[in-house]
Amino acid sequence: MPARTSPLLGQIPHGFYGRAGGVSEGIYAGLNAGPGSGDDPAAVAENRNRIRDHLGAEHLVTGYQTHSTIAAFLDEPPTEQVRADALVTATPGLAIGVLAADCVPVLFAGDCLIGAAHAGWRGSLDGILEATIALMAEKGAGADSLSAAIGPCLRAPAFEVGDDLIDEVTGKYPVAERFFSPGERPGKSIYDHVSFVRWRLTESGIDEARIGDTGGCTLTTPEDWFSYRASRANGDADYGRNISVIALSTG
């Protein structure tokens, strides 16, 4: 099953999965992994089972994401969906993942711990990446031991924003002005959100050399990736979700 991977995560089973390899149809065509979408639940379940099997995991868990700064530690599959935008585990066979359809997914590994974070512009500004790294440090993997991989997402020059977003970001981090550039349309700018994410990761203590980027823009290649903005441009009623997953091997 096609998935992007990062050499920085070594032999740890992981993948950034897009549309390829699934059974969903219509606007969800492909490997829609979002149970919160309006897709046929049986199709979503089959897609998620395929991903779990592809990684050789026993369980696949994603959280109920709300663009929060909540990072949750799991030592076993939860009996109820966890409300969190990042998950961390040290349990072999338990695959943890995040869903996205333009937001930045980040996978982490270090000292027998793995993590997955959903970093939209709001979450990354409020501190979801810092919360994930802090939780991993609390559980025994300091930032200096971590490697991180960024997956496909909405990227510059396609990430067009208004002044309101710029004001929020630079209001908290004035130096973040460097991540914005003039757009082609009046009153619009381009946000290099991936570079902002990389900056927050390095500011949190992860060595720049241990931060990888698999590339891929969800908006400009909607045939490969689900994209919220592309669905809006098409007038679709809903959209599928990409999934980014990592698991410790049971072997």
C-alpha positions in Angstrom: 0.0 0.0 0.0 1.5 3.4 -1.0 2.6 5.7 1.8 5.3 8.3 2.3 7.9 7.5 4.9 10.9 9.3 6.4 14.4 7.8 6.7 14.8 9.7 10.0 12.3 7.4 11.6 14.5 4.5 10.7 13.0 1.0 10.8 10.0 2.0 12.9 6.8 1.2 11.0 5.1 4.4 9.9 3.4 6.0 7.0 1.7 9.1 5.7 -1.3 7.8 3.8 -3.3 9.6 1.2 -6.0 8.4 -1.2 -4.3 5.4 -2.6 -5.3 1.8 -1.6 -8.7 2.2 -0.2 -12.3 1.2 -0.9 -14.3 4.4 -0.3 -16.2 5.9 -3.2 -17.5 9.3 -4.5 -16.0 12.4 -2.8 -14.2 10.0 -0.4 -12.7 7.9 -3.1 -9.7 6.0 -1.9 -8.3 5.4 1.6 -10.5 7.8 3.6 -9.6 7.1 7.3 -11.9 9.5 9.0 -14.7 8.0 11.0 -16.0 11.6 11.6 -16.7 12.0 7.8 -20.0 11.2 6.2 -18.5 8.2 4.4 -19.8 4.7 4.8 -18.6 3.5 8.2 -17.9 0.0 6.8 -15.6 1.5 4.1 -13.8 3.6 6.7 -13.3 0.6 8.9 -11.9 -1.4 6.0 -9.5 1.4 5.1 -8.3 1.6 8.6 -7.9 -2.2 8.9 -5.8 -2.1 5.7 -3.5 0.6 7.2 -3.2 -1.3 10.5 -2.3 -4.5 8.6 0.2 -2.7 6.4 2.1 -1.5 9.5 1.9 -5.0 11.1 0.1 -3.5 14.1 -2.5 -5.1 16.3 -4.5 -1.9 16.9 -4.9 1.5 15.3 -6.0 4.4 17.4 -6.8 8.0 16.4 -8.1 10.7 18.7 -11.1 13.0 18.6 -9.3 16.1 17.3 -10.5 19.6 18.0 -7.4 21.7 17.1 -6.5 21.6 20.8 -3.2 21.4 22.7 -4.1 18.1 24.3 -1.5 15.3 24.1 -2.5 11.9 25.5 -0.4 9.0 26.5 -1.8 5.5 25.7 -0.5 2.3 27.2 -3.3 0.2 25.7 -6.1 0.7 23.2 -8.7 3.0 24.8 -12.3 1.8 25.4 -13.6 5.2 24.2 -12.2 7.6 21.7 -9.7 9.9 23.4 -10.2 13.7 22.9 -6.7 14.8 21.9 -4.8 16.2 19.0 -1.6 14.2 19.8 -1.0 10.7 21.0 2.1 9.1 22.5 2.8 5.5 23.3 5.5 3.0 24.3 3.3 -0.1 23.6 4.5 -2.4 20.7 1.7 -3.2 18.3 -0.4 -0.1 19.1 -0.4 2.1 16.1 -1.2 5.7 16.8 -2.2 8.2 14.2 -3.6 11.6 13.4 -6.1 12.6 10.7 -5.7 15.7 8.5 -7.0 17.2 5.3 -4.6 20.2 5.0 -3.2 20.5 8.5 0.3 19.4 9.2 0.8 15.9 10.5 4.0 15.2 12.5 5.3 11.8 13.6 7.9 11.5 16.4 10.2 8.7 17.6 12.8 8.5 20.3 14.0 6.2 23.1 11.3 3.5 22.7 8.5 6.1 22.5 6.5 7.3 19.5 4.2 10.2 19.0 1.8 11.6 16.4 0.5 15.2 16.4 -2.1 17.1 14.4 -0.8 20.6 13.9 -3.2 22.9 12.1 -2.3 26.6 12.1 -4.3 27.1 15.3 -2.9 24.1 17.1 0.7 24.8 16.1 0.3 28.4 17.3 -1.3 27.4 20.6 1.3 24.7 21.4 0.3 21.2 20.4 3.9 20.4 19.2 5.4 21.6 22.5 2.8 19.6 24.4 3.7 16.5 22.5 7.4 16.9 23.1 6.8 17.7 26.7 4.8 14.5 27.2 7.4 12.4 25.5 10.1 13.9 27.7 7.9 13.2 30.8 7.7 9.5 29.7 11.5 9.3 29.2 12.3 10.6 25.7 13.9 14.0 25.9 13.7 16.4 22.9 17.4 15.8 22.2 16.6 12.1 21.5 13.7 12.8 19.2 13.4 12.6 15.5 10.4 14.1 13.8 8.9 13.8 10.3 6.4 16.2 8.7 3.9 14.8 6.2 1.9 16.1 3.3 -0.2 19.2 4.1 -1.3 22.6 2.8 1.9 24.3 1.8 3.2 27.6 0.4 2.6 28.9 -2.1 -0.9 27.5 -1.9 -1.6 28.4 1.7 -3.3 31.8 1.2 -4.4 33.7 4.3 -5.8 37.0 5.4 -4.6 39.6 7.8 -6.5 38.2 10.7 -4.5 35.0 10.7 -1.2 37.0 10.3 -2.2 39.2 13.3 -2.8 36.1 15.5 0.4 34.4 14.6 2.6 37.5 14.8 0.8 38.8 17.9 2.2 35.8 19.8 5.5 35.5 17.9 6.5 38.8 16.3 9.5 37.1 14.7 7.1 34.8 12.8 6.5 37.7 10.3 9.2 36.0 8.2 6.9 33.1 7.5 4.5 35.3 5.5 4.9 36.8 2.0 2.7 38.8 -0.3 0.0 36.8 -2.2 -1.1 37.3 -5.7 -4.6 38.5 -4.7 -5.2 41.8 -3.0 -5.4 41.5 0.7 -4.0 38.0 0.8 -0.7 36.7 1.9 1.1 33.3 1.7 1.8 31.4 4.9 4.8 29.1 5.0 3.2 27.0 7.8 5.6 24.1 7.4 8.6 26.4 8.1 6.7 27.7 11.2 6.2 24.1 12.4 9.9 23.3 11.8 10.8 26.4 13.8 8.6 25.4 16.8 10.2 21.9 16.7 13.7 23.3 16.9 12.7 25.8 19.5 11.4 22.9 21.6 14.8 21.2 21.4 14.8 18.9 18.5 17.9 19.1 16.4 17.3 20.5 12.9 19.1 17.6 11.4 16.6 15.2 13.0 13.5 16.9 11.4 12.5 15.4 8.1 9.9 16.5 5.6 8.2 14.1 3.2 6.8 16.8 1.0 3.5 16.9 -0.8 0.8 19.6 -0.9 -2.7 18.5 -0.3 -4.4 21.4 -2.0 -2.5 21.3 -5.3 -2.6 17.5 -5.6 -6.1 16.5 -4.6 -5.9 13.4 -6.7 -3.3 12.0 -4.2 -4.5 13.6 -0.9 -7.7 14.6 0.7 -8.0 18.4 1.1 -10.5 20.5 2.9 -9.8 23.6 0.8 -10.0 21.6 -2.4 -13.4 20.2 -1.4 -14.7 23.7 -0.6 -13.5 24.9 -4.0 -15.3 22.0 -5.7 -18.5 22.7 -3.7 -18.4 19.2 -2.1 -20.6 18.7 1.0 -17.8 16.9 2.9 -14.2 15.6 2.5 -12.1 12.6 3.3 -9.2 12.5 5.8 -5.6 11.5 5.3 -4.0 9.5 8.1 -0.4 9.6 9.4 0.5 6.6 11.6 3.4 5.2 13.5 3.8 2.0 15.5 6.4 0.2 17.5 7.0 -3.3 16.1 6.0 -6.3 18.1 9.0 -8.3 16.8 
